[in-house]
Amino acid sequence: MALSKEELKAAILEKAQTSPKPQLYIKDFYKCDPEAKPRTIKNTANEMVREGLLMFWSSGSTTMYAAPERIQNEEK
């Protein structure tokens, strides 16, 4: 059974904060809930960006997601 929206948000946030990479592709979050559709995960991640829990990070050619506190640490 797929995770609830709040459980999915918690799983995405944990992955963003504990992943070895500070920036993650949307596909990296698919493992947080293998039963959820990719569009559901993308919508949830975008909602988290609007809430300030995640932020977009761009390499110039690709847009990725990251936890704000990890990006600030990388840029210093």
N, C-alpha and C positions, 0 to 999 in steps of 0.2 A: 504494500500500500504506500502511496506517495506521502511525503511529509506534508504537514500543514504549512501554510505560508510563513507563520512565525518560526516554526522549526527549520524551514528551509533558509530563512534569513539568518538564523543562528548558525547553521551549518556553513553557509557562505562566508559569514563574518569570521568564523573560526578558521576556515581554510585561508582566507585572505591574511589573517594575522599570524598564522603558524607555518605557512608555506615557505620552503627555502627561497623561492623567488618572490621579490616584493611586488612585482607586477604580474598579473595573471590574465590569460585569454578567457573569454566566456566559456570556451570548451573545458577549461580546467575546473569550472564549477559544476559541470555535468555529473561528476563523480559524487557530489554531495547528496544527490538523490537520483540514482539510476532509473527510477520508475517515473520521474517527472519528465514532461516533454521539454525539449530544448527551449521552446518559446516561453514556457512558464518560468524557467530559470533566468532567461534573459530579461523578461519583464520584472521579475523580482530583483535582480541585480540593478536594473535601471531605477527602480523605486528606491533602492537603498542609496543610490547616488543622489537622488533628489532629497532624501532624508539626511544626507551627510555622513552616512555610515561607510560608504565607499566613495572613491572618486575615480574619474577617468584619468588615464595617463597615456600620452601619445609618444610613440617612438619616431614619429614623422610620417610613417607609412601605415602604422597599425595602432588602433586604439585598444587599450587594455584597461583592466580594473585593478585597483589597489586600495588598501586600507590607508587613510590619510596620514596616520602616524608613521607608517613605514615609508611612504614616499618622502616626507619631510626629512626623515633620517637619511635617506639615500641621497638627497640633494645637498646636504651639508658637507 
